[in-house]
Amino acid sequence: MPTLHDITTFFDDTPPHGKSPWVVPPSPRPIDIVEYDETWPMQYAERESQIRRSLGALVLDIFHAGSTSVPGLPAKPVIDIELIVADPSHEALWLTPLVDLGYILTVREPWWFEHRCLTASDRSVNLHVFGPDSPEPWKQRIFRDHLRQNTNDRMLYADAKRAAALAATDRGETMMEYNRRKQSVIRDIYTRAFIAAGLTPG
């Protein structure tokens, strides 16, 4: 389990010199932010059930993350799933069953808590794979739960997402640039979320 310091600290996920995280390089495409869809939890539940059936006991934890997990929050119509396995670097155990379900490995970042990201073939799901010692899934849960409870930060984040999507689409940027455009707002919200959760002093 990660330490409290690890959970409340943001680590650089920039690749080492000469390394690339991309198994499938991204390409620019329009970023569409839509109003909250009440079917998103059901879509997640169906995907979770498929993954559990496929991986069995390899699933140490799995949960719905990202904006589609926050009722009332506008989002890209893409379900974000966090999957915890014992060792993401041991891909022979867990990757093939997910490929058989139609997922495509797009990102491999061994320098960032052994993170892997897979995308559904229809781009409707981003599946993030971490190990049990990674602080990132804890961060994702804290952020999600804070937005579920805090209307002001939920509205602030919605505005940031729409502005970032518009700017990134107008400039023909990739999802990485879109994410960078909203990073400062995300970090501000995390500060309040950590305080609210009692993880850092107010």
Summary of the structure (lengths in Angstrom):
residues: 202
radius of gyration: 16.6
end to end distance: 24.3
largest distance: 47.0
contacts: 577
relative contact order: 0.16
helix: 45%
strand: 16%
